[in-house]
């Protein structure tokens, strides 16, 4: 599978400058960071949350844990992790577990952890388990300009 079409469209519309980095097949964000030789705090991972009001995407560094209580407080919602079948249904052009951060292009509110904006460069899944998009901080911030930001994750030990 190549880059997700929805992501490719957003990158084009935003006139984003980026590189594609190929890496050995991997299934977890930390395994991807290792395989691609990318610092975990610079690899953005996207999680899909839900409640009776619908879906919300959160984007955090792969080296971090989501603080569910903080994001629930921030959104005013009682969110839980979405089931794998629902993720497949929402992100039809992506492999399961390889969701790009621009979930707003899939029609949902997106929240990005502000710690990613502190990094000089960011990598994220291109929609499959073998390619990452790499961009400089300013490009990532522009790509994510429609997302809300806040502090809702903490670094794993």
Beta strands, then each sheet from edge to edge (+ up, - down):
strand 1: 19-22
strand 2: 43-51
strand 3: 54-61
strand 4: 64-66
strand 5: 80-81
strand 6: 109-113
strand 7: 121-125
strand 8: 131-136
strand 9: 148-150
strand 10: 153-155
sheet 1: 1+ 8- 7+ 2+ 3- 6- 9-
sheet 2: 1+ 8- 7+ 2+ 5-
sheet 3: 4+ 10-
end
